[in-house]
């Protein structure tokens, strides 16, 4: 691997600094349905970009057990829990994933009640589509009858992780169902890639956009799903088959730079680094676990190089597309602006942590995928 241990550690420190320094600055004013101002950029808000960001931070903390980083993470959660959490939806569930990992590692009752209450409300109150998929409702919009690939990363991974740690099989089973239902409607059987969304109101995949970051949620999400909980072998093997088909479609679409484009199969769309980092993380992890072949590792290393090349001296990941709503035509995706975000930082952190894990010689076997209890 071209990147050395010292470089990876230095860049990871920069990425943490870059994430915690993110500022909203008045851009992208998107008021929420409950009247709160929308903040999808800074590190301060309880939303999905910050939730994904915290997942990256917790995974980095698990790797190096840094007390200063732990204080940043716990301080963030303590402030929000004391102030009161926002309304429950798909995107506001995202911060619960990192909290579940932290709780599973640290133990105790400090965060247990908050997660248990949130999980109970998801199971009882979350809007569902036909066939029981979680409807992709978000803080500023209800998306009636819609399934989005983002939902699996934002909700299903939390249910799997917390369910496993709390001994709640009902939550793990629900996460399994969500992966199966979303696979049925979002996986493109023609290519192996995933569409961004599906609507039961008209029964179509909107623009049939094979959107890069949405696909990255799936590539990374499948591998993390089977690691976070004990998934029945037939389901696990089915999802590995879905993953393999997707990666085989991804490999020839990687650009010369090592990045992927925001519309994977559209050479006129721009190269996008958050998706590239997500793919890099998943491909390097798959290679470490003995899944895939040498081409997967090589593509992951090229993606890592592209990510490293897009981290500026302040630790901010550049060329990250802003939060992307459901597009009804492909031009919508080409026009999404570039904006540094917590998820861009986090996906880069995950990619670099995976590279560092391999560089430092850590070993894991495919037969022992559930590493966090």
PAVEXKOL-933949 format. One line per field, with one value per residue: z, y, x of N, C-alpha, C in turn; residue number from 1. Coordinates in pm, whole numbers. Each point is the difference from the previous one (the first is absolute). Example, Ala and Ser with C-alpha at 12.3 -4.5 7.8 and 13.67 -1.06 7.14 Angstrom:
n_c3	[780_-72]
n_c2	[-569_105]
n_c1	[1319_-35]
ca_c3	[0_6]
ca_c2	[119_119]
ca_c1	[-89_82]
c_c3	[0_73]
c_c2	[120_109]
c_c1	[90_-77]
nr	[1_2]
This chain:
n_c3	[0_-89_67_69_109_-9_-134_15_98_-73_-108_78_57_-122_-33_118_-15_-123_54_112_-102_-54_-84_47_65_30_-47_-109_4_83_28_120_-9_100_-100_30_10_-128_51_-124_60_98_100_1_-114_54_-99_-121_-52_110_-22_-131_22_93_-97_-83_85_20_-130_-13_91_-58_-104_53_49_-73_122_-68_-94_96_56_-122_-16_120_-13_-126_34_98_-83_-99_75_52_-121_-26_-42_-128_-86_20_-83_-126_-35_89_-61_-99_88_-1_-125_-9_52_-85_-92_33_10_-113_-31_44_-37_102_81_-26_-104_86_93_-39_-14_117_50_-60_36_120_-6_-44_87_86_-26_-41_-89_-49_-102_-115_54_74_-112_66_9_-104_118_-23_54_-129_-6_-23_-18_-18_48_53_-70_85_-76_23_-3_-78_-45_-18_-34_-107_-25_38_-66_-97_9_20_-97_-68_27_-25_-86_-90_-13_60_55_30_35_62_47_25_50_61_27_33_65_54_21_37_54_57_9_-88_-37_-77_96_104_-59_84_-10_-13_-72_69_-79_101_-3_-80_107_32_-62_-7_11_72_98_-60_111_-6_71_-67_-107_40_30_-117_-74_64_-25_-111_-21_31_-76_-80_23_-7_-70_71_-126_-18_-5_-24_94_87_-38_13_112_30_-47_69_104_-26_-26_110_71_-56_29_125_-3_-107_99_62_28_-91_58_-15_-45_53_-105_20_-132_54_-78_52_-107_-17_95_105_22_82_105_45_-119_-55_107_-19_-131_18_96_-75_-105_74_57_-116_-51_108_-27_-110_-20_-114_-104_-64_-93_98_44_-124_-25_112_-40_-121_58_80_-107_-60_105_13_-131_62_87_27_6_-4_-77_-96_-12_-112_-88_104_-54_-4_114_-45_-36_-9_-100_-74_-12_-92_-66_74_-26_-129_42_74_82_-4_113_71_46_105_-92_-67_114_39_-123_-3_121_-36_-114_66_85_-102_-69_108_12_-131_-4_106_-96_23_61_-95_42_-115_66_28_-70_102_-14_5_129]
n_c2	[-118_94_23_69_-69_63_-14_-126_-16_62_-66_-106_44_26_-119_-42_69_-48_-117_8_42_-95_98_21_110_-45_-98_-19_108_-99_80_-53_-111_-21_74_-104_81_-24_-92_-11_100_85_-5_102_-28_-44_-42_-38_118_58_-71_16_132_-14_-65_92_95_-66_-24_127_39_-86_64_124_-7_105_32_77_-92_-89_93_17_-130_-35_102_-40_-129_27_88_-86_-99_87_46_-131_-118_11_32_-116_-27_-33_127_31_-116_63_101_-74_-12_116_50_-83_36_128_-17_-65_97_99_-53_-45_82_60_-83_-99_79_91_-96_-53_122_38_-114_12_128_-36_-99_91_104_-56_94_-90_-51_-26_-117_107_60_47_78_56_12_130_78_19_-133_-26_-117_26_-122_69_-80_32_-12_131_-43_-88_99_82_-107_-80_72_106_-40_-29_114_84_-57_-10_125_29_-94_95_-125_60_70_-105_-65_113_8_-130_18_105_-74_-96_79_68_-115_-44_120_-5_-130_50_-86_107_86_-20_119_102_7_132_-15_-28_15_-28_133_-95_-58_87_5_88_62_-108_87_-40_54_65_109_-3_-26_105_59_-55_37_116_28_-72_45_122_-21_-77_113_81_-100_-97_2_-51_-115_-44_84_-37_-124_21_69_-100_-73_73_-8_-127_-10_72_-64_-110_63_19_-112_-34_49_-54_130_58_98_-107_110_12_2_117_-7_-118_-5_122_-13_61_-85_81_-7_-96_69_42_-15_66_81_4_11_95_52_-16_46_91_25_-4_67_78_-4_11_112_-57_61_-19_-9_-62_-66_-29_-22_-71_-47_-14_-48_-72_-22_-23_-71_-57_-8_-29_-29_116_100_43_-106_83_-92_18_66_44_-79_107_1_-118_80_-49_-40_83_52_-47_104_-34_-120_30_57_-111_105_41_-74_44_-125_-27_-33_109_70_-48_8_117_30_-50_65_107_-14_-35_102_75_-56_5_129_3_-73_72_-107_-38_-92_-51_-104_113_20_-58_116_49_-21]
n_c1	[85_-28_-113_91_39_117_-6_-42_88_90_-40_-1_110_43_-45_45_111_7_-37_70_75_-74_-33_-122_31_-121_82_-70_-73_-21_-101_-2_-70_86_45_77_105_16_78_42_65_-35_87_-84_-58_-114_76_-37_38_-51_-112_9_15_-93_-62_47_-40_-114_-6_34_-90_-82_53_-7_-125_-26_45_83_12_16_74_51_6_43_83_14_3_83_56_-8_42_83_27_-5_-41_29_-96_-58_101_6_10_-96_-22_59_-11_-109_43_63_-112_-62_88_-11_-130_6_82_-75_-118_-71_-66_114_1_-15_-50_88_90_-33_-16_112_60_-57_32_119_2_-42_81_114_-19_-83_65_-56_-28_-33_38_105_-107_61_-61_16_91_22_-26_-128_55_-128_3_103_80_98_108_-6_-126_59_76_-104_-72_12_108_-72_-108_85_67_-100_-69_114_35_-127_36_-28_-39_-104_98_76_-110_-33_124_-10_-123_52_106_-87_-84_99_58_-118_-10_118_22_84_-91_-13_38_-80_-5_-7_-135_-12_-110_-109_-106_-81_11_-36_59_95_116_-99_117_-19_24_110_-46_115_-35_-117_72_73_-119_-26_103_11_-129_12_122_-43_-106_73_67_-104_-51_-57_34_-122_62_-123_-37_95_-18_-130_23_81_-101_-89_82_20_-131_-21_91_-44_-115_43_67_-71_-75_103_10_75_-69_-79_-63_-122_-81_-60_-7_-4_-107_21_77_-119_-29_6_131_-41_50_-117_-57_100_-11_-133_20_93_-74_-108_65_59_-116_-65_101_-6_-131_73_-70_-30_54_114_-94_-69_106_33_-129_0_116_-53_-108_76_74_-118_-37_119_-15_-115_96_-59_87_-126_17_-36_-94_64_-76_-73_-91_-77_-72_-37_-98_-121_78_-70_123_82_-48_-103_50_6_-113_7_-3_125_12_105_-3_-75_-92_38_6_-119_-50_62_-48_-117_18_43_-102_-76_51_-20_-119_-8_34_-78_-55_-111_-49_-85_-85_-35_54_64_-110_-66_62_-123_12]
ca_c3	[0_-19_117_116_128_51_-78_32_133_-11_-71_88_95_-73_-32_122_17_-105_28_113_-35_-103_39_-92_-72_-66_-131_-12_102_-22_127_25_16_137_21_26_-119_-46_-3_-52_-28_117_88_119_-10_5_-131_-62_-29_125_45_-74_50_129_-27_-34_119_92_-56_22_143_25_-51_71_143_32_100_-44_-98_75_66_-103_-38_111_24_-101_37_127_-23_-72_83_103_-63_-56_-137_-98_-38_-58_-140_-51_9_138_61_-34_111_93_-36_69_144_33_1_119_115_0_41_131_99_92_-30_-31_-121_-32_-5_-118_-118_11_-31_-143_-74_19_-80_-140_-27_18_-59_-129_-116_-86_-132_-34_28_126_-2_65_-91_22_51_52_89_-69_-106_6_-134_7_-86_-63_56_-44_46_120_121_59_80_106_96_18_71_143_55_8_101_134_27_37_130_105_1_-52_-131_-82_-73_-103_-103_-79_-87_-109_-92_-74_-106_-104_-72_-80_-110_-100_-79_-37_-74_-144_-42_-129_17_132_77_67_-26_118_70_-57_52_-21_-68_-139_-9_-88_66_-26_-117_-16_22_68_70_61_146_38_-17_104_123_-10_3_138_93_4_78_140_50_41_108_119_60_-49_-107_-45_-108_-135_-30_-17_-129_-103_-7_-59_-144_-45_8_-107_-128_-3_-16_-136_-85_37_-34_-129_-1_76_-87_5_126_112_50_-78_-32_82_-69_-22_-140_-83_-4_3_137_66_95_131_90_111_-51_-23_131_43_-78_42_131_-15_-79_82_106_-61_-28_127_47_-93_-92_-125_-49_1_-65_102_79_-84_-15_130_18_-89_63_113_-54_-40_122_57_-86_15_137_-6_115_122_32_-57_-121_-110_-107_60_-39_109_19_-130_3_-110_-128_-99_-126_29_12_141_71_-53_48_146_28_85_131_107_93_96_-58_-80_94_62_-95_-16_120_-9_-101_51_112_-58_-55_113_60_-80_6_133_9_69_-75_29_-91_-43_89_127_-46_102_83_104_77]
ca_c2	[118_114_87_-59_14_138_89_-28_55_146_41_-26_112_115_-20_27_146_56_-28_76_143_32_105_14_123_55_-61_-106_16_-101_-13_-129_0_37_140_19_25_-118_13_-127_21_14_-116_29_-41_-144_-32_-114_19_-9_-139_-75_50_-64_-141_0_31_-115_-106_41_-20_-144_-43_49_21_133_57_132_-23_-50_115_75_-78_-4_136_30_-69_50_130_-17_-73_93_102_-62_-44_45_-98_-122_-36_-79_68_28_-125_-28_7_-111_-109_19_-12_-142_-57_52_-68_-140_-6_60_-58_90_44_143_34_-113_36_82_-87_-93_76_32_-123_-33_93_-40_-121_25_122_40_-24_-109_-14_-135_-105_23_77_131_113_90_132_74_109_109_-48_-136_-59_-105_-117_-5_-68_55_-87_60_-46_-115_47_91_-62_-144_-32_25_-108_-120_17_8_-126_-100_32_-4_-129_17_-63_65_109_-60_-55_112_45_-97_24_123_-28_-81_78_103_-67_-38_112_98_-61_-8_-134_7_35_-31_124_33_127_85_-15_-67_47_-84_83_-3_-119_23_41_143_23_-120_50_-85_109_-58_-11_-100_-131_-17_-42_-143_-78_4_-44_-146_-53_37_-71_-136_10_57_-90_-139_-7_-139_-33_18_143_50_-46_73_137_-5_-11_133_82_-40_49_144_34_-34_111_120_0_66_139_84_92_-11_61_-87_40_-31_118_8_-99_-97_-40_120_62_147_47_28_-97_31_-63_-74_-134_-67_-44_-112_-117_-38_-66_-132_-89_-37_-87_-129_-68_-47_-111_-111_5_60_-42_104_121_78_70_100_111_67_78_117_90_61_104_113_66_73_115_100_54_123_17_19_-125_-1_-81_79_-69_-79_57_33_-92_-16_-47_-90_68_-50_-12_-17_130_38_-51_70_138_11_74_-58_65_-85_-46_-102_-134_-5_-23_-132_-107_3_-61_-145_-51_6_-95_-134_-10_-6_-132_-94_36_-37_-146_-61_-111_-39_-107_8_-83_69_135_82_37_95_-63]
ca_c1	[-85_89_-1_65_-69_14_-87_-139_-28_-1_-121_-115_-5_-49_-141_-77_-1_-84_-141_-50_4_-98_-92_-113_27_-118_-29_-101_-103_-103_-73_-61_-145_-35_36_143_81_75_146_51_142_87_10_-79_-139_-34_-55_69_142_74_-6_102_128_30_34_142_80_-1_84_139_27_14_130_118_-31_48_-89_-43_-106_-116_-61_-73_-119_-94_-48_-102_-123_-52_-63_-127_-96_-46_-84_-119_22_-102_-100_55_-21_112_128_39_44_141_97_-15_90_127_-25_-13_135_67_-60_42_141_22_-88_-68_-137_3_-75_-87_-142_-26_-4_-111_-120_0_-27_-141_-81_17_-77_-144_-54_58_-87_48_-61_-43_99_68_123_-9_-18_114_-38_114_-40_-69_-89_-53_13_-101_14_133_117_129_108_58_-68_67_113_-44_-91_15_124_-24_-82_84_104_-59_-69_100_58_-101_-67_-135_-4_-103_63_86_-90_-54_109_8_-112_24_98_-61_-100_68_69_-101_-50_103_110_-23_39_70_141_54_4_-125_-65_-13_-127_-117_-127_-117_-98_44_84_115_125_23_85_86_136_96_66_120_3_-99_63_102_-68_-30_124_49_-103_-11_112_-15_-118_32_97_-62_-98_-2_-99_-16_92_-56_-11_137_54_-74_50_134_-20_-39_121_92_-54_17_142_40_-44_73_143_32_-46_94_73_146_47_-35_-131_-121_-79_-121_-83_107_13_-12_134_-8_-22_128_55_-56_95_-61_-30_128_50_-82_39_134_-14_-60_85_115_-49_-32_126_55_-82_8_-114_44_132_104_-51_-70_101_65_-94_-6_123_-10_-97_70_87_-84_-46_113_29_-106_-1_79_89_-79_-68_-134_-12_-55_-73_-108_-129_-90_-112_-65_-139_-33_-5_-95_73_142_66_-8_119_117_-2_15_124_104_-1_54_-104_40_7_123_110_-10_30_146_57_-19_92_137_12_13_136_93_-16_78_141_52_5_-113_-57_-137_-39_-139_-80_-20_-32_-63_114_-40_-110]
c_c3	[0_123_119_128_50_-75_35_136_-3_-66_86_104_-67_-30_121_23_-103_27_110_-29_-105_52_-105_-84_-76_-135_12_112_-32_130_12_25_140_33_31_-130_-38_-2_-38_-28_127_83_115_-1_11_-131_-62_-37_126_53_-71_45_129_-17_-39_121_97_-55_13_147_32_-44_89_146_52_96_-40_-101_68_68_-98_-32_113_33_-97_40_129_-17_-64_85_110_-59_-52_-147_-93_-27_-71_-147_-46_27_142_76_-18_117_97_-32_75_151_42_5_125_125_7_44_146_109_85_-51_-52_-119_-34_-17_-126_-125_4_-35_-148_-84_13_-86_-150_-34_4_-90_-138_-114_-89_-132_-11_22_116_-4_72_-107_30_35_64_72_-71_-108_31_-143_-9_-102_-60_82_-60_51_125_129_66_89_119_108_25_75_150_61_16_115_141_35_43_142_115_9_-49_-143_-90_-83_-111_-114_-88_-94_-119_-101_-84_-113_-113_-82_-89_-117_-113_-92_-50_-77_-146_-49_-131_19_129_86_65_-49_130_75_-79_61_-30_-63_-146_-30_-104_83_-34_-126_-35_14_76_67_88_151_49_-14_106_134_0_10_141_96_10_86_148_63_52_108_131_71_-59_-100_-45_-125_-139_-39_-24_-136_-116_-16_-54_-152_-61_-4_-115_-136_-11_-26_-141_-99_28_-59_-135_-7_78_-96_17_130_120_57_-86_-19_75_-63_-55_-147_-96_-1_-5_141_75_92_142_106_119_-43_-22_131_52_-74_43_131_-17_-74_79_113_-54_-27_128_53_-93_-96_-127_-37_-1_-64_100_82_-82_-17_131_25_-90_55_118_-48_-42_121_61_-79_16_144_0_128_132_41_-52_-129_-106_-101_52_-40_122_8_-120_16_-117_-130_-96_-142_35_13_143_74_-48_61_151_32_87_130_103_104_96_-60_-92_87_51_-96_-32_121_-6_-99_53_118_-53_-60_112_70_-76_11_131_26_77_-89_47_-97_-33_94_133_-27_109_104_117_72_93]
c_c2	[124_90_-71_28_144_95_-21_58_152_49_-23_110_125_-13_26_150_66_-21_90_151_38_101_14_127_58_-60_-96_8_-94_-23_-135_13_42_144_26_36_-127_30_-135_9_0_-127_10_-63_-152_-32_-111_29_-10_-144_-88_43_-65_-147_-12_25_-118_-114_34_-19_-149_-50_43_37_132_67_139_-12_-51_115_85_-71_2_138_39_-65_55_133_-17_-73_91_103_-56_-28_47_-111_-119_-10_-79_70_33_-128_-21_13_-116_-116_11_-15_-145_-68_43_-73_-146_-17_42_-65_105_44_143_38_-103_43_80_-88_-94_71_31_-123_-40_88_-29_-117_27_109_37_-35_-107_1_-136_-95_34_70_133_109_104_141_66_125_109_-48_-142_-54_-123_-110_-20_-80_64_-91_55_-63_-115_42_80_-69_-147_-36_26_-114_-128_11_2_-130_-109_26_-14_-134_6_-52_66_113_-52_-54_111_55_-94_25_125_-22_-79_80_105_-63_-33_117_96_-59_-17_-136_0_21_-51_123_25_133_78_-27_-76_65_-102_79_17_-115_17_46_143_17_-122_40_-103_95_-54_-13_-98_-140_-25_-36_-150_-84_-6_-61_-149_-58_34_-74_-138_-3_41_-96_-139_-12_-146_-28_16_148_58_-39_68_141_4_-16_133_93_-32_51_150_37_-32_108_128_5_67_146_93_84_-19_55_-91_31_-61_128_-3_-77_-104_-29_117_73_152_54_7_-115_44_-82_-69_-142_-79_-53_-119_-128_-49_-74_-142_-97_-44_-95_-139_-79_-56_-122_-121_-9_71_-46_120_130_90_80_112_122_78_87_123_101_73_113_123_77_83_126_111_49_123_18_22_-127_-8_-81_81_-91_-103_64_19_-104_-1_-56_-96_78_-64_0_-1_132_50_-42_69_140_14_70_-78_78_-96_-32_-103_-139_-14_-26_-143_-112_-3_-64_-152_-62_-4_-95_-141_-20_-13_-135_-103_29_-41_-149_-63_-108_-27_-113_15_-78_69_147_88_34_88_-56_99]
c_c1	[89_7_62_-75_6_-91_-146_-38_-8_-129_-125_-14_-57_-150_-88_-9_-92_-147_-53_-1_-103_-102_-109_13_-117_-33_-118_-103_-116_-77_-70_-150_-42_39_145_72_76_149_58_150_85_0_-99_-138_-15_-72_85_145_87_0_102_139_41_33_146_87_4_83_148_38_17_138_115_-23_55_-99_-50_-113_-126_-74_-81_-132_-103_-55_-110_-132_-60_-72_-138_-104_-54_-96_-131_16_-111_-101_66_-35_121_132_42_34_149_97_-10_94_133_-18_-11_137_75_-50_43_144_18_-85_-69_-135_-7_-88_-108_-145_-33_-10_-118_-131_-9_-34_-146_-90_14_-92_-150_-54_54_-95_62_-76_-67_118_93_132_-19_-11_106_-47_121_-51_-79_-96_-45_-3_-91_26_136_100_125_111_70_-55_73_116_-48_-83_32_128_-14_-81_82_100_-59_-73_95_53_-98_-71_-143_-7_-104_60_90_-86_-58_106_17_-110_24_101_-64_-101_68_77_-99_-34_108_117_-39_50_76_150_63_17_-137_-54_-14_-130_-104_-124_-109_-114_43_94_111_119_38_86_86_148_82_101_112_-10_-105_54_106_-63_-24_127_56_-102_-14_111_-13_-118_36_107_-66_-94_13_-115_-13_83_-61_-12_138_55_-71_56_142_-9_-41_121_95_-46_21_147_47_-45_78_141_30_-41_92_83_151_58_-17_-137_-111_-79_-133_-116_97_25_-12_135_-3_-22_133_44_-36_73_-65_-35_129_58_-80_33_139_-1_-51_90_123_-42_-33_128_61_-75_4_-116_46_140_95_-48_-72_100_66_-91_-12_122_0_-99_64_90_-80_-50_112_31_-102_-17_90_84_-73_-75_-142_0_-73_-73_-99_-133_-88_-112_-93_-140_-25_-15_-99_57_149_73_-2_126_127_13_14_132_97_7_63_-108_57_9_120_121_-2_34_149_68_-13_97_142_21_15_139_103_-6_83_150_64_-6_-113_-61_-142_-33_-147_-90_-29_-33_-60_105_-38_-121_-67]
nr	[1_2_3_4_5_6_7_8_9_10_11_12_13_14_15_16_17_18_19_20_21_22_23_24_25_26_27_28_29_30_31_32_33_34_35_36_37_38_39_40_41_42_43_44_45_46_47_48_49_50_51_52_53_54_55_56_57_58_59_60_61_62_63_64_65_66_67_68_69_70_71_72_73_74_75_76_77_78_79_80_81_82_83_84_85_86_87_88_89_90_91_92_93_94_95_96_97_98_99_100_101_102_103_104_105_106_107_108_109_110_111_112_113_114_115_116_117_118_119_120_121_122_123_124_125_126_127_128_129_130_131_132_133_134_135_136_137_138_139_140_141_142_143_144_145_146_147_148_149_150_151_152_153_154_155_156_157_158_159_160_161_162_163_164_165_166_167_168_169_170_171_172_173_174_175_176_177_178_179_180_181_182_183_184_185_186_187_188_189_190_191_192_193_194_195_196_197_198_199_200_201_202_203_204_205_206_207_208_209_210_211_212_213_214_215_216_217_218_219_220_221_222_223_224_225_226_227_228_229_230_231_232_233_234_235_236_237_238_239_240_241_242_243_244_245_246_247_248_249_250_251_252_253_254_255_256_257_258_259_260_261_262_263_264_265_266_267_268_269_270_271_272_273_274_275_276_277_278_279_280_281_282_283_284_285_286_287_288_289_290_291_292_293_294_295_296_297_298_299_300_301_302_303_304_305_306_307_308_309_310_311_312_313_314_315_316_317_318_319_320_321_322_323_324_325_326_327_328_329_330_331_332_333_334_335_336_337_338_339_340_341_342_343_344_345_346_347_348_349_350_351_352_353_354_355_356_357_358_359_360_361_362_363_364_365_366_367_368_369_370_371_372_373]
